Amino acid sequence: MTSWRSGAPLELIRFAGANRLKVEIDYRAEWGRQGPRVVEPYALRRTRDGNLVLFVVNDDGDLRSYRTDRIARVSVTRRTFQPRYIIEF
């Protein structure tokens, strides 16, 4: 299921965050690099420019943001995580 005019399956991301499960996203960066990333999902926010952005923590413990229109695929993993921030789903 998608929503907010995004191609990413946002309900999967929300489900994973609410259940403290990591997700694997296939992401295409602005400069063209594409590949899978395993992340802890925390929040979805809309920017002033109207882009919907997913805020995550990556496996290195770094806070990252990904535009949902550049996420090609999402899958929920069985890997759990201990939240470092408030999960806002």
CORUR-V583612 format. One record per backbone hydrogen bond with DSSP energy under -0.5 kcal/mol. NH is the residue of the N-H (numbers start at 0). CO is the residue of the C=O. E is the energy in kcal/mol with one decimal. If there is no record, write none. Layout:
<<NH/CO/E> <NH/CO/E>>
This chain:
<<5/2/-1.1> <9/7/-1.8> <10/0/-1.1> <11/8/-0.8> <12/8/-1.3> <13/9/-2.8> <14/10/-2.6> <15/11/-2.5> <16/12/-2.5> <17/13/-2.7> <18/14/-1.6> <19/16/-1.4> <20/15/-3.0> <21/78/-3.1> <22/38/-2.5> <23/74/-3.0> <24/22/-0.6> <24/36/-3.0> <25/72/-2.3> <26/24/-0.7> <26/34/-2.3> <27/69/-2.3> <28/26/-0.6> <28/32/-3.4> <31/28/-2.0> <34/26/-1.8> <36/24/-2.2> <38/22/-2.8> <38/36/-0.6> <39/56/-2.8> <40/38/-0.6> <41/54/-2.6> <42/54/-1.5> <44/52/-2.4> <46/50/-3.0> <49/46/-1.6> <52/44/-3.5> <52/50/-0.5> <53/65/-3.2> <54/42/-3.1> <54/52/-0.5> <55/63/-2.8> <56/39/-1.6> <57/61/-2.5> <58/37/-0.6> <60/57/-2.1> <63/55/-2.7> <65/53/-2.4> <67/51/-3.0> <69/66/-1.6> <70/67/-1.4> <71/25/-3.3> <71/69/-0.7> <72/25/-0.9> <74/23/-2.1> <76/21/-2.8> <79/77/-0.5> <80/19/-1.6> <82/80/-0.6> <87/41/-3.2> <87/85/-0.6>>
